[in-house]
Amino acid sequence: MSYTMLQVASFGLGVLNQSNTWKRDTRNYYNSLETAHRQAAINRGLAYNSYLNLNEQQMLQAKKRAFDVSLLYRQIRAAKASERAAIESLGGDTQTGSGAARIRNIERQGAEALARKDLNFQTTLNDFKVRRKNIGLETLNKNNKAFSGLTALPDATGLVAPIIGLGIEKYTDIGYYKAADGTMKARGFS
């Protein structure tokens, strides 16, 4: 086999090698992208389940608050009724004087208990807002991690440029050689 044929064969193998490398890099990119999308879908599913759980907890807290407020109103009514009965049994008047003051005191204590209940519930609602925000941020962070390892998709220029360079190199190798004195000489094609 002549030197020219060896260089052409070397060029062909170089092109094949570059093509295979480009195909492998492209395949790896798409596999990594698919894996990242799958992980992001899992992360979104986990976030969705967390939101559902959090919503259910909030609904239960709201129901608990409603029962507690209802119980407080019943206790206030019962305390006022009991106090009125005690005042009436002693021959006092619940509309004026100390009897009315004792009834207003029960109403004030009941209103304070209801205000504390509302304040606690507002704190709980704010906690739910923060927890929702944290779920969203955690999901975003996990998705950023899933996509951060991706490399750029190999483009056709990355395939063509090395092949052109290899072709020029092989063309030069075929057409010229370095003489013993260090000068470049043209090969004769015979």
WOKA-V233263 format. One record per backbone hydrogen bond with DSSP energy under -0.5 kcal/mol. NH is the residue of the N-H (numbers start at 1). CO is the residue of the C=O. E is the energy in kcal/mol with one decimal. If there is no record, write none. Layout:
NH/CO/E  NH/CO/E
This chain:
6/2/-1.9  7/3/-2.2  8/4/-2.3  9/5/-2.6  10/6/-2.6  11/7/-2.4  12/8/-2.5  13/9/-2.5  14/10/-2.2  15/11/-2.6  16/12/-2.3  17/13/-2.6  18/14/-2.6  19/15/-2.6  20/16/-2.6  21/17/-2.4  22/18/-2.4  23/19/-2.6  24/20/-2.6  25/21/-2.7  26/22/-2.4  27/23/-2.7  28/24/-2.9  29/25/-2.1  30/26/-2.3  31/27/-2.4  32/28/-2.6  33/29/-2.6  34/30/-2.4  35/31/-2.4  36/32/-2.5  37/33/-2.4  38/34/-2.4  39/35/-2.5  40/36/-2.5  41/37/-2.2  42/38/-2.2  43/39/-2.7  44/40/-2.6  45/41/-2.3  46/42/-2.6  47/43/-2.3  48/44/-2.5  49/45/-2.3  50/46/-2.2  51/47/-2.6  52/48/-2.4  53/49/-2.5  54/50/-2.6  55/51/-2.9  56/52/-2.3  57/53/-2.4  58/54/-2.4  59/55/-2.5  60/56/-2.3  61/57/-2.3  62/58/-2.4  63/59/-2.4  64/60/-2.6  65/61/-2.5  66/62/-2.4  67/63/-2.5  68/64/-2.6  69/65/-3.0  70/66/-2.3  71/67/-2.6  72/68/-2.5  73/69/-2.5  74/70/-2.2  75/71/-2.7  76/72/-2.7  77/73/-2.7  78/74/-2.7  79/75/-2.7  80/76/-2.6  81/77/-2.5  82/78/-2.7  83/79/-2.6  84/80/-2.7  85/81/-2.5  86/82/-2.4  87/83/-2.6  88/84/-3.0  89/85/-2.4  90/86/-1.2  91/88/-1.4  92/87/-2.9  99/96/-0.7  100/96/-0.9  101/97/-1.7  102/98/-2.2  103/99/-1.9  104/100/-2.5  105/101/-2.1  106/102/-1.8  107/103/-2.3  108/104/-2.6  109/105/-2.5  110/106/-2.3  111/107/-2.5  112/108/-2.4  113/109/-2.2  114/110/-2.4  115/111/-2.4  116/112/-2.5  117/113/-2.1  118/114/-2.4  119/115/-2.6  120/116/-2.7  121/117/-2.1  122/118/-2.5  123/119/-2.1  124/120/-2.1  125/121/-2.6  126/122/-2.4  127/123/-2.0  128/124/-2.1  129/125/-2.0  130/126/-2.3  131/127/-2.5  132/128/-2.4  133/129/-2.4  134/130/-2.5  135/131/-2.0  136/132/-2.2  137/133/-2.5  138/134/-2.6  139/135/-2.3  140/136/-2.4  141/137/-2.5  142/138/-2.5  143/139/-2.5  144/140/-2.4  145/141/-2.1  146/142/-2.1  147/143/-1.9  148/144/-1.3  149/145/-0.6  150/147/-1.2  158/155/-0.8  159/155/-0.5  159/156/-0.9  160/156/-3.0  161/157/-2.4  163/159/-1.1  164/160/-2.8  165/161/-2.6  166/162/-2.7  167/163/-2.6  168/164/-2.7  169/165/-2.4  170/166/-2.7  171/167/-2.7  172/168/-2.5  173/169/-2.4  174/170/-2.4  175/171/-2.7  176/172/-2.3  177/185/-2.5  179/177/-0.6  179/183/-3.3  182/179/-2.0  185/177/-3.1  187/175/-3.3  190/188/-0.8
